[in-house]
Amino acid sequence: MDYKALGKNIKKLRLMAGLKQSDLAEKCDCSDSHIGQIERNDSVPSLT
């Protein structure tokens, strides 16, 4: 899986939806710093 592209897509879709990282994090039940790490390709997201 291309995690770099995944992070870019998550960020693009989050911004299109008008969400902040903290908003998305709340919906995903994770931290906003984790969302940032995924978007920057610093961390690999769990598929669960």
FENDA-V868587 format. One record per residue. N is the residue number from 0. RES is the residue in one small letter. D_LAST is the distance of its C-alpha to the last C-alpha in whole Angstrom. Layout:
n;res;d_last
N;RES;D_LAST
N;RES;D_LAST
This chain:
n;res;d_last
0;m;15
1;d;17
2;y;15
3;k;18
4;a;19
5;l;15
6;g;16
7;k;19
8;n;18
9;i;16
10;k;19
11;k;21
12;l;19
13;r;19
14;l;23
15;m;23
16;a;22
17;g;24
18;l;21
19;k;22
20;q;19
21;s;19
22;d;19
23;l;15
24;a;14
25;e;15
26;k;14
27;c;10
28;d;11
29;c;12
30;s;15
31;d;17
32;s;18
33;h;14
34;i;14
35;g;18
36;q;17
37;i;14
38;e;17
39;r;20
40;n;18
41;d;18
42;s;15
43;v;12
44;p;9
45;s;5
46;l;4
47;t;0
